[in-house]
């Protein structure tokens, strides 16, 4: 990673690779402190929280310079959900779409990375559990001292119900936490708790640690996930 980020990066890992029509993207995910010179995008979650908990860097080849992607805004998520475009590998490429998308590929790429990360990060069932205080928070599910840890078999892990979503889902409004509710026309002195209740009712959270077997089917009735196991045999 470039020297300009090394002093602020706490951890970094290879996130994956995204194919483009002209060049591909190698994507790295990291945790980085916000610098004093960083500009906070209007309406975006602060660095280190929400969909901006992690920062992302991309390059077109292993020996190329890594470039940091911008923080993600709710409107970027909404736009990314409404259009379908192939990546080109050019971060500065301007998109021309219907519905209109008035931004560059780097913004679209960052939004799609957020959507992928929050929809497809999975863990085995039982590894974490919901906290007693807040069903939106999770904690490690450590066994009692006198209780042996049950290790699932390969056959067990071949069942879709054994895999759960780890990261919280993104709301329809493009963020992890509901925006502050606004009173209706003519309403006065509406308590904040009531406004928040209305926002949650309009855009409810997905349950944390939801098994992938409970995910809605795709268009045409195909399951959202298919789990397969493969036996390998070495022959000499």
DOZADO-41383 format. One record per atom (N, C-alpha, C): atom name; residue in one letter; x, y, z. Coordinates in Angstrom, 3 decimals. Each point is the difference from the previous one (the first is absolute). Example, Ala and Ser with C-alpha at 12.3 -4.5 7.8 and 13.67 -1.06 7.14 Angstrom:
<paros>
 pado gudren        u        v        w
    N      A   13.190   -5.690    7.800
   CA      A   -0.890    1.190    0.000
    C      A    0.900    1.200    0.000
    N      S   -0.350    1.050   -0.720
   CA      S    0.820    1.190    0.060
    C      S   -0.770    1.090    0.730
</paros>
This chain:
<paros>
 pado gudren        u        v        w
    N      X    0.847   -1.183    0.000
   CA      X   -0.847    1.183    0.000
    C      X    0.890    1.243    0.000
    N      X   -0.463    1.059   -0.614
   CA      X    0.801    1.207   -0.168
    C      X    0.384    0.584    1.350
    N      X    1.170    0.684    0.027
   CA      X    0.508    0.572    1.241
    C      X   -0.942    1.026    0.597
    N      X   -0.756    0.711   -0.819
   CA      X   -0.891    1.038    0.518
    C      X   -1.099   -0.570    0.885
    N      X   -0.265   -1.309   -0.081
   CA      X   -1.024   -0.615    0.829
    C      X    0.585   -0.810    1.151
    N      X    1.281   -0.333   -0.056
   CA      X    0.575   -0.976    0.924
    C      X   -0.087    0.447    1.454
    N      X    0.113    1.288    0.276
   CA      X   -0.032    0.463    1.383
    C      X   -1.395   -0.018    0.591
    N      X   -1.020   -0.046   -0.845
   CA      X   -1.378    0.073    0.485
    C      X   -0.737   -1.318   -0.089
    N      X    0.522   -0.944   -0.768
   CA      X   -0.649   -1.294   -0.143
    C      X    0.262   -0.876    1.215
    N      X   -1.057   -0.507    0.601
   CA      X    0.134   -0.899    1.136
    C      X    0.068   -1.453   -0.451
    N      X   -0.696   -0.322   -1.062
   CA      X    0.038   -1.347   -0.563
    C      X   -0.475    0.079   -1.441
    N      X    0.423   -0.957   -0.794
   CA      X   -0.387   -0.019   -1.411
    C      X    0.038   -1.442   -0.483
    N      X   -0.900   -0.326   -0.918
   CA      X   -0.041   -1.351   -0.560
    C      X   -0.502    0.083   -1.436
    N      X    0.270   -1.053   -0.762
   CA      X   -0.518   -0.074   -1.359
    C      X   -1.484   -0.322    0.070
    N      X   -0.820    0.867   -0.565
   CA      X   -1.459   -0.193   -0.004
    C      X   -0.429   -0.891   -1.155
    N      X    0.604    0.202   -1.159
   CA      X   -0.368   -0.814   -1.153
    C      X    0.374    0.673   -1.301
    N      X   -0.579   -0.491   -1.060
   CA      X    0.280    0.505   -1.344
    C      X   -1.320    0.187   -0.740
    N      X   -0.133    1.130   -0.674
   CA      X   -1.185    0.304   -0.785
    C      X    0.410    0.135   -1.464
    N      X   -0.668   -0.718   -0.858
   CA      X    0.356   -0.003   -1.421
    C      X   -0.556    1.234   -0.693
    N      X    0.768    0.542   -0.928
   CA      X   -0.414    1.135   -0.798
    C      X    0.115   -0.301   -1.482
    N      X   -0.672    0.783   -0.814
   CA      X    0.013   -0.241   -1.439
    C      X    1.343    0.340   -0.627
    N      X    0.739    0.941    0.611
   CA      X    1.306    0.397   -0.523
    C      X    1.135   -0.407    0.937
    N      X   -0.192    0.246    1.281
   CA      X    0.974   -0.406    1.013
    C      X   -0.760   -0.462    1.229
    N      X    0.641   -0.861    0.793
   CA      X   -0.632   -0.511    1.215
    C      X    0.415    0.842    1.207
    N      X   -0.730   -0.186    1.080
   CA      X    0.330    0.673    1.260
    C      X    0.412   -1.034    1.044
    N      X    1.153    0.218    0.624
   CA      X    0.347   -0.697    1.224
    C      X   -0.437    0.907    1.146
    N      X   -0.696   -0.580    0.985
   CA      X   -0.603    0.801    1.064
    C      X    0.590   -0.409    1.340
    N      X    0.441    0.982    0.783
   CA      X    0.501   -0.220    1.352
    C      X   -0.907    0.710    0.988
    N      X   -0.239   -0.641    1.132
   CA      X   -0.857    0.551    1.050
    C      X    0.845    0.278    1.230
    N      X   -0.180    1.161    0.602
   CA      X    0.794    0.354    1.167
    C      X   -0.794    0.780    1.023
    N      X    0.585    0.150    1.157
   CA      X   -0.522    0.862    1.061
    C      X    0.990    1.138    0.157
    N      X   -0.471    1.229   -0.156
   CA      X    0.897    1.143   -0.015
    C      X   -0.594    1.150    0.797
    N      X    0.845    0.652    0.787
   CA      X   -0.430    1.177    0.744
    C      X   -0.311    1.131   -0.959
    N      X   -0.997    0.793    0.348
   CA      X   -0.319    1.176   -0.795
    C      X    1.055    1.068    0.234
    N      X    0.524    0.556   -1.077
   CA      X    0.996    1.057    0.106
    C      X   -0.644    1.369    0.084
    N      X    0.740    0.956    0.533
   CA      X   -0.540    1.352    0.138
    C      X   -0.304    0.622   -1.353
    N      X    0.704   -0.461   -1.041
   CA      X   -0.188    0.576   -1.320
    C      X   -1.120   -0.687   -0.776
    N      X   -0.538   -1.085    0.529
   CA      X   -1.064   -0.720   -0.697
    C      X   -1.294    0.794    0.042
    N      X   -0.637    0.106   -1.140
   CA      X   -1.286    0.667   -0.065
    C      X   -1.122   -1.013    0.157
    N      X   -0.922    0.283    0.911
   CA      X   -1.128   -0.873    0.228
    C      X   -1.092    0.306   -1.014
    N      X   -0.383   -1.006   -0.783
   CA      X   -1.067    0.192   -0.977
    C      X   -1.308    0.290    0.727
    N      X   -0.768    0.936   -0.521
   CA      X   -1.248    0.403    0.641
    C      X   -0.969   -1.184    0.076
    N      X   -0.479   -0.256    1.223
   CA      X   -0.955   -1.080    0.201
    C      X    0.603   -1.372    0.154
    N      X    1.312   -0.135   -0.180
   CA      X    0.647   -1.310    0.084
    C      X    0.270   -0.376    1.449
    N      X    0.024   -1.312    0.274
   CA      X    0.398   -0.459    1.323
    C      X    1.438    0.415    0.273
    N      X    0.319    0.418    1.225
   CA      X    1.383    0.370    0.328
    C      X    0.948   -1.169   -0.231
    N      X    1.241    0.317   -0.319
   CA      X    1.006   -1.035   -0.195
    C      X    0.061   -0.917    1.226
    N      X   -0.024   -1.292   -0.246
   CA      X    0.057   -0.967    1.086
    C      X   -1.353   -0.465    0.491
    N      X   -1.089    0.442   -0.646
   CA      X   -1.345   -0.405    0.432
    C      X   -0.876   -0.248   -1.215
    N      X   -1.094   -0.733    0.222
   CA      X   -0.962   -0.255   -1.069
    C      X    0.644   -0.661   -1.206
    N      X   -0.425    0.437   -1.197
   CA      X    0.573   -0.571   -1.222
    C      X    1.421    0.498   -0.239
    N      X    0.449    0.966    0.808
   CA      X    1.376    0.496   -0.106
    C      X    0.883   -0.507    1.140
    N      X   -0.409   -1.129    0.581
   CA      X    0.831   -0.600    1.043
    C      X    1.380   -0.329   -0.543
    N      X    0.050   -0.477   -1.230
   CA      X    1.266   -0.335   -0.653
    C      X    0.255    0.947   -1.162
    N      X    1.250    0.100   -0.379
   CA      X    0.369    0.767   -1.189
    C      X    0.478   -0.993   -1.057
    N      X   -0.093    0.411   -1.259
   CA      X    0.332   -0.909   -1.096
    C      X    0.964    0.663   -0.975
    N      X    0.929   -0.812   -0.478
   CA      X    1.009    0.439   -0.953
    C      X   -0.055   -0.931   -1.208
    N      X    0.253    0.543   -1.166
   CA      X   -0.017   -0.818   -1.212
    C      X    1.211    0.321   -0.864
    N      X    0.364   -0.965   -0.814
   CA      X    1.003    0.202   -1.036
    C      X   -0.342   -0.941   -1.139
    N      X    0.600    0.224   -1.155
   CA      X   -0.290   -0.813   -1.184
    C      X    0.964   -1.163   -0.167
    N      X    1.054   -0.046    0.805
   CA      X    0.964   -1.080   -0.080
    C      X    0.810   -0.060    1.269
    N      X    0.568   -1.143    0.328
   CA      X    0.743   -0.160    1.254
    C      X    1.151    0.986    0.180
    N      X    0.564    0.510   -1.083
   CA      X    1.123    0.922    0.105
    C      X   -0.414    1.452   -0.204
    N      X   -1.295    0.245   -0.183
   CA      X   -0.481    1.363   -0.214
    C      X   -0.192    0.727    1.324
    N      X   -0.182    1.301   -0.090
   CA      X   -0.231    0.816    1.192
    C      X   -1.413   -0.230    0.536
    N      X   -0.115   -0.140    1.315
   CA      X   -1.297   -0.152    0.640
    C      X   -0.653    1.363    0.164
    N      X   -1.287    0.066   -0.300
   CA      X   -0.741    1.253    0.125
    C      X   -1.161   -0.193    0.969
    N      X   -0.156    0.952    0.909
   CA      X   -1.063   -0.097    0.980
    C      X   -1.332    0.429   -0.614
    N      X   -1.033   -0.796    0.252
   CA      X   -1.341    0.346   -0.455
    C      X   -0.661    0.957    0.992
    N      X   -0.935    0.811   -0.444
   CA      X   -0.641    0.962    0.898
    C      X   -0.915   -0.699    0.996
    N      X   -0.307    0.697    1.086
   CA      X   -0.997   -0.508    0.924
    C      X   -1.347   -0.090   -0.709
    N      X   -0.847   -0.890    0.502
   CA      X   -1.271   -0.287   -0.657
    C      X   -1.135    0.805    0.636
    N      X   -0.859    0.556   -0.835
   CA      X   -1.158    0.761    0.455
    C      X   -1.277   -0.803   -0.242
    N      X   -1.066    0.269    0.769
   CA      X   -1.259   -0.704   -0.243
    C      X   -0.485    0.132   -1.438
    N      X    0.153    1.164   -0.589
   CA      X   -0.463    0.195   -1.367
    C      X    0.796   -0.854   -0.985
    N      X    1.261   -0.294    0.329
   CA      X    0.788   -0.873   -0.870
    C      X   -0.569   -1.413    0.003
    N      X   -0.407   -0.471    1.189
   CA      X   -0.611   -1.326    0.103
    C      X   -1.291   -0.057   -0.808
    N      X   -0.841    1.015    0.139
   CA      X   -1.275    0.032   -0.714
    C      X    0.228    0.013   -1.509
    N      X    0.967    0.783   -0.460
   CA      X    0.298    0.052   -1.434
    C      X    0.510   -1.345   -0.507
    N      X    0.881   -0.637    0.784
   CA      X    0.574   -1.277   -0.416
    C      X   -1.063   -1.080   -0.094
    N      X   -1.043    0.110    0.811
   CA      X   -1.080   -0.976   -0.050
    C      X   -0.890    0.184   -1.227
    N      X   -0.005    1.184   -0.567
   CA      X   -0.957    0.315   -1.061
    C      X    0.558   -0.196   -1.400
    N      X    1.323   -0.228   -0.139
   CA      X    0.586   -0.140   -1.330
    C      X    0.842   -1.273   -0.069
    N      X    0.262   -0.438   -1.223
   CA      X    0.874   -1.139   -0.241
    C      X    1.006    0.391   -1.061
    N      X    1.272    0.031    0.393
   CA      X    1.073    0.381   -0.919
    C      X    1.192   -0.927    0.186
    N      X    0.667   -0.329   -1.087
   CA      X    1.257   -0.729    0.082
    C      X    1.110    0.953    0.408
    N      X    0.901   -0.467    0.855
   CA      X    1.171    0.802    0.341
    C      X    0.980   -0.026   -1.171
    N      X    0.680    1.124   -0.200
   CA      X    0.971    0.080   -1.089
    C      X    1.430   -0.143    0.490
    N      X    0.243    0.306    1.283
   CA      X    1.361    0.038    0.516
    C      X    0.574    1.398    0.029
    N      X   -0.803    0.993   -0.385
   CA      X    0.412    1.407   -0.003
    C      X   -0.804    0.736    1.058
    N      X    0.645    0.380    1.101
   CA      X   -0.712    0.641    1.107
    C      X   -0.628    1.327   -0.397
    N      X    0.544    0.668   -0.989
   CA      X   -0.493    1.321   -0.399
    C      X   -1.030   -0.074   -1.117
    N      X   -0.393   -1.200   -0.418
   CA      X   -0.973   -0.142   -1.067
    C      X   -1.356    0.549    0.444
    N      X   -0.578    0.853   -0.826
   CA      X   -1.307    0.579    0.289
    C      X   -1.085   -0.940   -0.522
    N      X   -1.018   -0.216    0.814
   CA      X   -1.080   -0.895   -0.385
    C      X   -1.142    0.787   -0.650
    N      X   -0.631   -0.600   -0.980
   CA      X   -1.205    0.547   -0.615
    C      X   -1.054   -1.095    0.050
    N      X   -0.948    0.142    0.892
   CA      X   -0.948   -1.069    0.270
    C      X   -1.421    0.541    0.069
    N      X   -0.938   -0.924    0.030
   CA      X   -1.405    0.317    0.232
    C      X   -0.539   -1.024    1.007
    N      X   -0.319    0.435    1.238
   CA      X    0.008    1.370    0.544
    C      X    1.396    0.626   -0.025
    N      X    0.014    1.313    0.016
   CA      X    1.254    0.737   -0.141
    C      X    0.895   -0.201    1.215
    N      X    1.287   -0.130   -0.259
   CA      X    1.002   -0.127    1.051
    C      X    1.071    1.044   -0.277
    N      X   -0.025    1.081    0.750
   CA      X    0.903    1.115   -0.261
    C      X    1.263   -0.134    0.849
    N      X    0.790   -1.019   -0.298
   CA      X    1.245   -0.148    0.744
    C      X    0.920   -0.937   -0.769
    N      X    1.146   -0.294    0.616
   CA      X    1.016   -0.792   -0.674
    C      X   -0.011   -1.443    0.487
    N      X    0.789   -0.823   -0.674
   CA      X    0.044   -1.413    0.331
    C      X    0.522   -0.240    1.415
    N      X    0.873    0.868    0.514
   CA      X    0.548   -0.218    1.337
    C      X   -1.118    0.049    1.053
    N      X   -0.982    0.862   -0.188
   CA      X   -1.111    0.107    0.943
    C      X   -0.894   -1.231   -0.114
    N      X   -0.289   -0.404   -1.222
   CA      X   -0.819   -1.192   -0.236
    C      X    0.696   -1.245    0.545
    N      X    1.308   -0.103   -0.206
   CA      X    0.769   -1.138    0.487
    C      X   -0.044   -0.074    1.527
    N      X    0.191    1.136    0.647
   CA      X   -0.009    0.016    1.473
    C      X   -1.369   -0.410    0.544
    N      X   -1.067    0.453   -0.643
   CA      X   -1.340   -0.355    0.454
    C      X   -0.267   -1.494   -0.182
    N      X    0.432   -0.563   -1.120
   CA      X   -0.230   -1.425   -0.231
    C      X    0.844   -0.853    0.951
    N      X    1.193    0.453    0.342
   CA      X    0.812   -0.714    0.979
    C      X   -0.720   -0.020    1.349
    N      X   -0.600    1.131    0.382
   CA      X   -0.752    0.049    1.258
    C      X   -1.157   -0.982   -0.028
    N      X   -0.720   -0.041   -1.102
   CA      X   -1.152   -0.904   -0.113
    C      X    0.449   -1.460    0.074
    N      X    1.085   -0.324   -0.686
   CA      X    0.505   -1.369    0.015
    C      X    0.466   -0.385    1.409
    N      X    0.751    0.887    0.651
   CA      X    0.551   -0.303    1.318
    C      X   -1.097   -0.229    1.031
    N      X   -1.056    0.790   -0.068
   CA      X   -1.061   -0.105    1.005
    C      X   -1.034   -1.062   -0.341
    N      X    0.077   -0.595   -1.179
   CA      X   -0.970   -1.030   -0.380
    C      X    0.591   -1.399   -0.040
    N      X    1.313   -0.109   -0.143
   CA      X    0.581   -1.321   -0.256
    C      X    1.102   -0.396    0.971
    N      X    0.185    0.732    1.096
   CA      X    0.975   -0.399    1.014
    C      X   -0.675   -0.983    0.935
    N      X    0.413   -1.260   -0.046
   CA      X   -0.678   -1.073    0.718
    C      X    0.903   -0.622    1.065
    N      X   -0.650   -0.568    1.009
   CA      X    0.697   -0.746    1.051
    C      X   -0.802   -1.264    0.314
    N      X    0.641   -1.020    0.570
   CA      X   -0.757   -1.197    0.407
    C      X   -0.963    0.330    1.139
    N      X   -1.136   -0.654   -0.001
   CA      X   -0.981    0.184    1.069
    C      X    0.579   -0.442    1.340
    N      X   -0.262    0.799    1.042
   CA      X    0.474   -0.325    1.336
    C      X    1.295    0.676    0.379
    N      X    0.692    0.596   -0.966
   CA      X    1.269    0.653    0.312
    C      X   -0.233    1.299    0.784
    N      X   -1.091    0.705   -0.318
   CA      X   -0.379    1.213    0.720
    C      X   -1.440   -0.144    0.478
    N      X   -0.405    0.871    0.911
   CA      X   -1.365    0.027    0.511
    C      X   -0.414    1.449    0.215
    N      X   -1.314    0.215    0.083
   CA      X   -0.522    1.335    0.258
    C      X    0.252    0.374    1.456
    N      X    0.269    1.264    0.246
   CA      X    0.174    0.451    1.379
    C      X   -1.360    0.120    0.678
    N      X   -0.001   -0.081    1.321
   CA      X   -1.251    0.098    0.748
    C      X   -0.559    1.414   -0.018
    N      X    0.875    0.998   -0.047
   CA      X   -0.450    1.385    0.094
    C      X   -0.547    0.542   -1.314
    N      X    0.567   -0.457   -1.125
   CA      X   -0.370    0.576   -1.287
    C      X    0.016   -1.086   -1.074
    N      X   -1.153   -0.324   -0.570
   CA      X   -0.029   -1.041   -1.035
    C      X    0.685    0.412   -1.293
    N      X    0.470    1.242   -0.076
   CA      X    0.737    0.443   -1.171
    C      X    1.502   -0.203    0.173
    N      X    0.430   -0.363    1.204
   CA      X    1.417   -0.233    0.272
    C      X    0.247   -1.493    0.184
    N      X    1.208   -0.440   -0.324
   CA      X    0.352   -1.404    0.154
    C      X    1.303   -0.109    0.789
    N      X    0.241   -1.182    0.553
   CA      X    1.218   -0.269    0.756
    C      X    0.418   -1.440   -0.251
    N      X    1.256   -0.301    0.296
   CA      X    0.477   -1.367   -0.192
    C      X   -0.758   -0.946    0.904
    N      X   -0.349   -1.135   -0.535
   CA      X   -0.763   -1.004    0.744
    C      X    0.985   -0.996    0.599
    N      X    0.595    0.366    1.114
   CA      X    0.987   -0.868    0.642
    C      X   -0.703   -0.997    0.907
    N      X    0.367   -1.283   -0.049
   CA      X   -0.647   -1.008    0.846
    C      X    0.407    0.159    1.462
    N      X   -0.817   -0.555    0.871
   CA      X    0.340   -0.015    1.417
    C      X    1.249   -0.852    0.217
    N      X    0.650    0.217    1.148
   CA      X    1.263   -0.684    0.271
    C      X   -0.159   -1.516   -0.017
    N      X   -1.137   -0.483    0.504
   CA      X   -0.201   -1.447    0.066
    C      X   -0.764   -0.550   -1.199
    N      X   -0.206    0.852   -1.011
   CA      X   -0.747   -0.421   -1.193
    C      X    0.941   -0.088   -1.192
    N      X    0.190   -1.186   -0.556
   CA      X    0.910   -0.118   -1.150
    C      X   -0.589    0.670   -1.238
    N      X    0.871    0.564   -0.808
   CA      X   -0.443    0.644   -1.230
    C      X   -0.364   -1.055   -1.032
    N      X   -1.187    0.147   -0.585
   CA      X   -0.453   -0.946   -1.008
    C      X    0.500    0.439   -1.363
    N      X    0.776   -0.847   -0.639
   CA      X    0.549    0.295   -1.313
    C      X   -0.917   -0.602   -1.054
    N      X   -0.593    0.837   -0.887
   CA      X   -0.889   -0.555   -1.027
    C      X    0.777   -0.836   -1.010
    N      X   -0.668   -0.967   -0.558
   CA      X    0.610   -0.853   -1.004
    C      X   -0.111    0.656   -1.375
    N      X    0.708   -0.563   -0.968
   CA      X   -0.094    0.494   -1.372
    C      X   -1.434   -0.136   -0.507
    N      X   -0.656   -1.085    0.364
   CA      X   -1.388   -0.209   -0.414
    C      X   -0.895    1.095    0.606
    N      X    0.267    0.336    1.271
   CA      X   -0.774    1.069    0.643
    C      X    0.148    1.310   -0.755
    N      X    1.227    0.338   -0.377
   CA      X    0.264    1.286   -0.647
    C      X   -0.501    0.038   -1.434
    N      X   -0.432   -1.142   -0.525
   CA      X   -0.592   -0.030   -1.329
    C      X   -1.451    0.439   -0.017
    N      X   -0.549    0.301    1.169
   CA      X   -1.379    0.468    0.119
    C      X    0.006    1.521    0.049
    N      X   -0.821    0.643   -0.835
   CA      X   -0.014    1.471   -0.062
    C      X   -0.367    0.631    1.337
    N      X   -0.765   -0.706    0.824
   CA      X   -0.392    0.566    1.295
    C      X    1.176    0.113    0.964
    N      X    1.134   -0.607   -0.334
   CA      X    1.189    0.071    0.861
    C      X    0.845    1.239   -0.274
    N      X   -0.379    0.807   -0.991
   CA      X    0.757    1.202   -0.339
    C      X   -0.856    1.236    0.271
    N      X    0.581    0.986    0.693
   CA      X   -0.738    1.193    0.418
    C      X    0.691    1.266   -0.507
    N      X   -0.801    1.037   -0.149
   CA      X    0.542    1.309   -0.355
    C      X    0.712    0.607    1.209
    N      X    1.224    0.436   -0.210
   CA      X    0.788    0.582    1.098
    C      X   -0.196    1.513    0.096
    N      X    0.103    0.686   -1.116
   CA      X   -0.117    1.454    0.012
    C      X   -1.467    0.423   -0.032
    N      X   -0.347    1.139    0.613
   CA      X   -1.386    0.470   -0.055
    C      X   -0.381    0.390   -1.421
    N      X   -1.261   -0.185   -0.336
   CA      X   -0.466    0.325   -1.339
    C      X   -0.166    1.506   -0.167
    N      X    0.077    0.456   -1.246
   CA      X   -0.198    1.417   -0.306
    C      X   -1.490    0.248   -0.181
    N      X   -0.508    1.027    0.646
   CA      X   -1.414    0.334   -0.088
    C      X   -0.352    0.493   -1.400
    N      X   -1.294    0.063   -0.289
   CA      X   -0.449    0.497   -1.287
    C      X    0.418    1.448   -0.227
    N      X    0.214    0.748    1.078
   CA      X    0.402    1.396   -0.118
    C      X    1.502    0.166   -0.157
    N      X    0.744   -1.112   -0.139
   CA      X    1.413    0.065   -0.345
    C      X    0.952    0.167    1.156
    N      X   -0.409   -0.314    1.209
   CA      X    0.861    0.099    1.180
    C      X   -0.322   -1.141    0.953
    N      X    0.821   -0.131    1.056
   CA      X   -0.225   -1.062    0.972
    C      X   -0.920    0.431    1.131
    N      X   -0.008    1.287    0.299
   CA      X   -0.869    0.558    1.024
    C      X   -1.019    0.922   -0.647
    N      X   -1.198    0.018    0.534
   CA      X   -1.050    0.817   -0.578
    C      X    0.307    1.486    0.147
    N      X   -0.362    0.744   -1.043
   CA      X    0.146    1.453    0.071
    C      X   -1.009    0.555    1.009
    N      X    0.263    1.203    0.464
   CA      X   -0.905    0.635    0.955
    C      X   -1.345    0.260   -0.665
    N      X   -1.064   -0.478    0.632
   CA      X   -1.323    0.164   -0.563
    C      X   -0.488    1.436    0.038
    N      X   -0.844    0.346   -0.947
   CA      X   -0.546    1.350   -0.089
    C      X   -1.520   -0.049    0.180
    N      X   -0.573    0.968    0.733
   CA      X   -1.462    0.016    0.186
    C      X   -0.722    0.269   -1.310
    N      X   -1.236   -0.480   -0.078
   CA      X   -0.814    0.220   -1.178
    C      X   -0.491    1.439   -0.034
    N      X   -0.456    0.439   -1.147
   CA      X   -0.521    1.360   -0.138
    C      X   -1.146    0.219    0.980
    N      X    0.103    1.074    0.748
   CA      X   -1.037    0.343    0.960
    C      X    0.211   -0.579    1.379
    N      X    0.954   -0.936    0.154
   CA      X    0.259   -0.585    1.313
    C      X    0.892    0.910    0.830
    N      X   -0.255    0.017    1.291
   CA      X    0.811    0.785    0.920
    C      X    0.299   -0.837    1.245
    N      X    1.190    0.243    0.551
   CA      X    0.400   -0.624    1.269
    C      X   -0.073   -1.524   -0.043
    N      X    0.499   -0.581   -1.086
   CA      X    0.072   -1.454   -0.087
    C      X    1.301   -0.458    0.652
    N      X   -0.100   -0.925    0.935
   CA      X    1.184   -0.447    0.720
    C      X    0.958   -0.742   -0.936
    N      X    1.294    0.133    0.319
   CA      X    1.028   -0.624   -0.831
    C      X   -0.170   -1.520   -0.063
    N      X   -0.435   -0.609    1.115
   CA      X   -0.194   -1.451    0.024
    C      X   -1.072   -0.428   -1.001
    N      X   -1.046    0.788   -0.132
   CA      X   -1.070   -0.310   -0.937
    C      X    0.477    0.147   -1.442
    N      X    0.772    1.049   -0.258
   CA      X    0.538    0.182   -1.345
    C      X    0.920   -1.151   -0.374
    N      X    0.818   -0.444    0.956
   CA      X    0.891   -1.122   -0.260
    C      X   -0.792   -1.280   -0.234
    N      X   -1.080   -0.207    0.763
   CA      X   -0.834   -1.186   -0.177
    C      X   -0.586   -0.039   -1.409
    N      X   -0.406    1.158   -0.500
   CA      X   -0.550    0.066   -1.350
    C      X    1.050   -0.359   -1.046
    N      X    1.224    0.503    0.199
   CA      X    1.065   -0.301   -0.955
    C      X    0.287   -1.498   -0.046
    N      X    0.023   -0.637    1.158
   CA      X    0.279   -1.437    0.057
    C      X   -1.138   -0.785   -0.634
    N      X   -1.239    0.456    0.210
   CA      X   -1.148   -0.686   -0.587
    C      X    0.025    0.078   -1.524
    N      X    0.458    1.128   -0.541
   CA      X    0.073    0.150   -1.457
    C      X    1.140   -0.805   -0.604
    N      X    1.066   -0.169    0.769
   CA      X    1.214   -0.625   -0.525
    C      X    0.591   -0.899    1.080
    N      X   -0.613   -1.154    0.270
   CA      X    0.450   -0.842    1.113
    C      X    1.363   -0.619   -0.247
    N      X    0.699   -0.262    1.106
   CA      X    1.297   -0.659   -0.064
    C      X   -0.160   -1.472   -0.353
    N      X    0.987   -0.521   -0.682
   CA      X    0.126   -1.445   -0.131
    C      X    0.555   -0.536    1.322
    N      X   -0.432   -1.177    0.396
   CA      X    0.487   -0.595    1.242
    C      X    1.491   -0.282   -0.098
    N      X    0.732    0.280    1.064
   CA      X    1.425   -0.333    0.024
    C      X    0.175   -1.510    0.077
    N      X    1.081   -0.476   -0.573
   CA      X    0.338   -1.418   -0.032
    C      X   -1.083   -0.832   -0.686
    N      X   -0.669    0.601   -0.958
   CA      X   -1.038   -0.713   -0.741
    C      X    0.631   -1.089   -0.866
    N      X   -0.518   -1.234    0.040
   CA      X    0.553   -1.053   -0.867
    C      X   -0.297    0.299   -1.462
    N      X    0.911   -0.376   -0.871
   CA      X   -0.185    0.304   -1.418
    C      X   -1.159   -0.784   -0.595
    N      X   -0.433   -1.055    0.676
   CA      X   -1.162   -0.752   -0.474
    C      X   -1.278    0.816    0.104
    N      X    0.038    1.097    0.785
   CA      X   -1.174    0.864    0.149
    C      X    0.001    1.164   -0.979
    N      X    1.050    0.138   -0.804
   CA      X    0.052    1.094   -0.967
    C      X   -1.067   -0.181   -1.072
    N      X   -0.523    1.126   -0.459
   CA      X   -1.024   -0.043   -1.043
    C      X    0.575   -0.615   -1.273
    N      X   -0.836   -0.710   -0.733
   CA      X    0.436   -0.608   -1.247
    C      X    0.196    1.072   -1.068
    N      X    0.818   -0.309   -0.981
   CA      X    0.259    0.928   -1.079
    C      X   -1.149   -0.047   -1.004
    N      X    0.073    0.885   -0.981
   CA      X   -1.034    0.019   -1.035
    C      X   -0.044   -1.352   -0.725
    N      X   -1.179   -0.550   -0.115
   CA      X   -0.147   -1.312   -0.603
    C      X   -0.104   -1.120    1.020
    N      X    0.125    0.342    1.284
   CA      X   -0.160   -0.996    1.055
    C      X    1.243   -0.778    0.350
    N      X    1.153    0.399   -0.533
   CA      X    1.251   -0.693    0.320
    C      X    0.475    0.417    1.393
    N      X    0.457   -0.953    0.820
   CA      X    0.507    0.365    1.329
    C      X    1.159    0.990   -0.107
    N      X    0.087    0.885    0.979
   CA      X    1.072    0.998   -0.015
    C      X    1.367   -0.643    0.192
    N      X    0.051   -1.136    0.685
   CA      X    1.265   -0.668    0.289
    C      X   -0.112   -1.483   -0.326
    N      X    1.090   -0.562   -0.478
   CA      X    0.109   -1.438   -0.213
    C      X    1.305   -0.452    0.650
    N      X   -0.080   -0.974    0.885
   CA      X    1.179   -0.520    0.699
    C      X    0.348   -1.357   -0.578
    N      X    1.230   -0.151   -0.410
   CA      X    0.461   -1.279   -0.547
    C      X    1.268   -0.428    0.723
    N      X    0.175   -1.285    0.134
   CA      X    1.254   -0.551    0.544
    C      X    0.624   -0.905   -1.052
    N      X    1.316   -0.029   -0.017
   CA      X    0.721   -0.779   -0.999
    C      X    1.032   -0.874    0.705
    N      X    0.053   -1.249   -0.378
   CA      X    0.991   -0.921    0.532
    C      X    1.207   -0.011   -0.935
    N      X    1.160    0.098    0.549
   CA      X    1.230   -0.066   -0.801
    C      X    0.784   -1.230    0.390
    N      X    0.539   -0.670   -0.981
   CA      X    0.792   -1.195    0.243
    C      X    1.344    0.163   -0.708
    N      X    1.047   -0.204    0.738
   CA      X    1.343    0.070   -0.586
    C      X    0.382   -1.381   -0.526
    N      X    0.463   -0.017   -1.214
   CA      X    0.445   -1.271   -0.584
    C      X    1.465    0.133   -0.383
    N      X    0.751   -1.037    0.276
   CA      X    1.428    0.021   -0.289
    C      X    0.353   -1.150   -0.937
</paros>
